[in-house]
Amino acid sequence: MTQTRTERSPNNPAKILSQTISTAGPFVVFLFMFILLWILAPAFRSPTSLGLLLLEAAAIAIVSCGQTFVIMIGGIDLSVEAMVSFSGVVAAILIAGSAEAAGQIANGIPAIYAVMIALGSGLFIGLFQGALITWFRMNPLIVTLGFRSILLGVSLVLTNGAGINIRREGILEFITDRIDLIDRWNLPMPFLIALLIFFVSWVILRHTRFGRYTYAMGGNGEEASRLSGINVDRVKIWIYGISGLLAAVAGILVMARLRSGAYQNGTNLTLVSVAAVVIGGTPLTGGKGGVWGTMAGVFIIRIVEQSIVYLSLPSNSREIVLGIIIVIAVFLDVVRQGEIPWLRFSRSRSSSA
């Protein structure tokens, strides 16, 4: 009888400890890896290196934030890397006024309008994918994989395989700027934009009805959510729209930073975003987790990638390391869900004791 009361008590120390570890675990891992690289690689300690870490994490984080929404409902979006490339290509062509890779031409439109059109395209394509998945009960894996091929193909056709060069001016200059702090330390504007997006996303997920519906759809299942009065189709469509929009935002940031719109701009971002979400504590089945854990997952991946450079490891090992990270992320997800029979048996025996 006492055991039952302990399990149901919200102040159960074991349950609180488990939740704390699940929430803080990614941050602890990142902090440990950061300190380790700080000690082993003196070059990593420079303001330039730390600024580069934040800068390169920004676009990955924004894509991963959108992926978090999708995975939260038990879905997946494999089109995000293609959306990053496509949105950058669209904006670059509109700004340059040409699809030729010979530099900017005078008859382009102002950058602010080009950016708005590219972001609108990302939102529309995301919503369209969501509509196909909900209204026609199509598999999200197949739909988003198909759009990945379509968007990459369109980007390749529009650019003929070459980057569309632009000048950074107006809004592009602003979103690639840096905020000076003390001495040589500064904060890249793309990272501040990512922080703002994460804060807004956190508010949406934790403090709005839309966020509660998102968690419910992943935790209870679509049918149970529908029976409880949630408009599952509408929520799902908007979630894929959010993913498309945020991938387009990342595409604009990458394009502005590189001063070029190219079909290669989003390479590997799909795999990295899924890995960051899972490492950050959001299971592939959805219903749990959050965006700040995803942010920690992004930095864990970036620290690992930078370790290859600063510890003078073979540069070709990056793909190997990325693959290992993804496999470990999925393994941790399986362990968290208790889907390993012998581990589940061990847990139950421990709790009964």
N, C-alpha and C positions, 0 to 999 in steps of 0.2 A: 504494500500500500504506500509505504514511504517512497519506494522507488518510482512509482507512478507519479506522485506529486512532484518529485524532483525533476522528472523528465518534462513535465508540463510547465514547471515554473519558469517564467521569463528571466529570472535571475540565476538560473542554473550556471555555475561557474564554468563547467565543461563546455556548455553551449556558447557562452560568451567568449571563452578562449578560442573555440573553433571559428567563430565568426570573425574575431579580431585577426586571427592568423590568415583567414581567407581574404580579408579586406586589406590588411597591411602587408601581407606576404610579398606581393610584387614590388612594393616600395622598399622593403628591407633588402630584397635581392638586388634591386638597382643600386641602392646605397652601398652595399657590400662590393659590387662590381666596380662602381665608380671609385671608391677608395682604393681598391686593389690596383686599378689602372693608374690612378694618381701616384701610387707608390712606385709601381714598376716602370712607368714611362714618364720621365721628367718633361718631355716635350708636350705631353698632354696638359700640363699645368698652366700653359700660357693662355692669356685672355683670347687670343686668336683661335686656339683650339676649342675652347669652351663655347665661344661664340659660334663656331662652325657646327658644333654639336647641336646647339639650339636651332640654328638655321636649317640644317638638314633634317631635323626631327619634325619641323613644322608641317610640311606637306604630308609626310607619312601620318602624322598625328591626326590631321584633318580628315584624311581618307579613312583612317581607322575609327574615327568618331562616328562617321556615317555607317561604317560596317558594324559598329556596336549596336546601333538601332536595329539593323537587319537581323543580326545574330540573336539579339534579345528576344525576337519573336520566333526563333527557330529557323530562320531563313538564311540565305547567303547571297552575296552579290559579287559575281565573278567579273563584272564589267567595269569595276572602278578604275583599273589601270588604263583601260581603253578610254574611259571618260576623261581622265586626266590628260591624255594625249589629245583627244578630240577637242576638248574645250580650249586648250592652248593653241591648237592649230586654227580653230575658227577665229579666235580673238586676234591672232597674229596676222591672218589673211585680211581681216577687216581693217586692222590698224595700218598694215602695209599697203593695202589697196591692190594687192596682187598675190598670186600663189607662186610667183617666181622667187627663187632663193637668191636674189641678187641685191638684197637690201631694201630699205623702206622707200616706197614711192609716194609722191605727194598727194595722190587722190584717195588715200585711206580716210576712214572716219575717225573722230576723236576716240581716244582709248577708253574713256568712261562708257561710251555707248557700245563699243566692241565688247567690253567686259560684261556689261549687262546682258547683251545678246548671248554670249557664251554661257553665262550663269543660267539664263532662262532656258537655254537648250539643255543644259544638264538636268535642271528640274523637270522639264517636260519629258525627256527620255526616261528619267527615273520613274515618273508617274506612269508613263506608258508601260514600262516593264511591270510595275505593280498591278496595273489594270489587266494585263495579259495573265499574270499569275493568279489573280483573284477571280476575275470574271470567267475565265476559260479553264480554271483549275490546272494550269500548266505548271510543270515542275520548275521551281526557281533556279535550280542548277542549270537546266537546259536553256531557259529564257535568257538568263544573264550571260551564260557562256556564248549563246548565239549573238547577243548584242556586243559582247567583247570582240567577236570576229568582225561584225559589221562596222563598229566604230573604228577599230584599227584599220580595216580595209579602206574606209572613207578617208581617214587621215592620210593613209599612204597614197591614195589616188590624188587627193587634193595637193599634196606637197611633192609628188613624184619622188618620194624618199629623201628629200632634202629639207633642212630646217628653213623656216621663214623668218628672216632676221628683222628685228625691229629696234627702235630706239626707246629707251626708258624715259618717259615724260608723263607729266600729269599724275594720274592715279597710279600708274606703274612705278613711278619714282617714289611715291609715298609708301606703297606697300612693300618696297624692297629697301627702305631706309633703315637706319639704326638709331637707337636712342642712347646717347652717351651717358655713362654713369660717372665713375671716378677713374682717374688715370686712363688706362687703355681699355677698361671694361665697358661693354655696351650690350644692349639687348636688340636683337634683330626684330624688325617690325613683323615679319611673317610669324615668328613665334608668339608675339603678343596677340596677333590675330587668332592664332590657334588657341591660346589661352581663353580669349573671349568666346570663341565658338564652344569650347569645352564647358565654360561656365554656363552659357545659355543652355547647352544640351543637358547639363546636370540639373538645372532648374526645371527644364521641361520634364525630365524623367522622374524627378523626385517630388515635384511640387505642383504638377498639373494633372488633370484628368487623363490627358493623352498619355502621359508617362505611366500612370497606373494601369491604363489599358494595355500598354506595351508589355509591362511586366506580367500582367494577367494572361495575355495571349501566349507568352512563352512558358509560364509556370503551370497554367491550368489546361492549356490546349485550346485550339480555336473553337471547337464545338462547345465546350463548357463556357467559354467566354461569350460565344454567341447566345447561349441560353440564358446567360446572366444579363443580357441587354446591351452588350458591346457591339457596335457596328464594326465587325472584324474586317470586312472588305475595305471600308474607308480608311481605317487605321493602317492596314497593310499597304495600301496604295501610297499613302502619305509617307510612310517609312521608307519605301523605295525611292520616293521623290526626294526625301532628305538625303539619302545616300548619294543619289545622282547629283544633287546640288552641291554637297560638300566635296565630292570628287571634282566637280567643275571648279570650285574655289581653289582646291589644291592645284589643279591644272593651270589656273591663272597665275598663282604664285610661282610655280616652277617655270612657266613661260617667261614671266617678268624677270625672274632671277637669271635665267640663261640667256635672256634677250633673243629667244628663238622659240617658235612653235614647231614641234617635230613629233612624229608618230612614236618615237622611242621615249618620250618624256616620262611615261608612266610605267616603264618596265619594272616588273616584279612587285608592284605595289599591291596587287591582289593578295599574293601569298603573304607578304609582310603584314598587311592590315589584318588578315585573319589570324595570323600568329600573334600579333600584338593584342588583339581582343581576347584570345583564349589565355595567353600568358597573364593578362590582366585580371583574370578571374571570372570572365563571362563564359559559361559553358556553351558548347555548340547547340545544345538543346534549348537554350534560352531561359528566360524567367529570372535570372540572377545576374549579379555583376553591376557594372556601371562604367561611366566614361573615364573617371580618374584612374581606375585600375588599368584601363586601356592606355592612358598616357604613360603610366609606369612601364607597361609592356613595350611601348614604342621606344622608350629610352633604354630598356634592357637590350633590345635588338641593336640600337645604334651604338651602345657601348661595346657590344660584341664585335660589330663591324669595325669600329675604330680601333679596337684592340689588335685587329689584323694588321692595320697600318702602323700603329705606334710600337708594336712588339716585333715588327719586321717579319711577319709571317708571310708566306706566299700569297700574292694577291688573288691568284686563281682559287684559293681555298674559300673565298667568300660564298660561292654558291653551295659548297659543301656545308659550311657553317649554317647558312640560312636553312638548308634542308634539315639539318640536325635540330635546329631550333623549332621548326614546324612540327617535326615528329615528337619532340619532347613536349611541346605545347599540347598536342592532341593526347599524348599519354597522360599528362597531368589532368586534362579534362576528364578522361576516362576514370582516373583514380578518384577525382573529386565526386564523380557521379556514383561511385561504388559499383561499377559495372564489371569488376574483376571478381569472379566467384570466390577464389581462395582468400582474397583480401576482405571481401564482404563477410565471409565466414569468420575470419579473425576478428573483425570489428564486433560482430554480434556476440562472439564468445567473450570478448573483453567487456562489453557493456553488461552482459548477464552476470559477470563476476562482480 
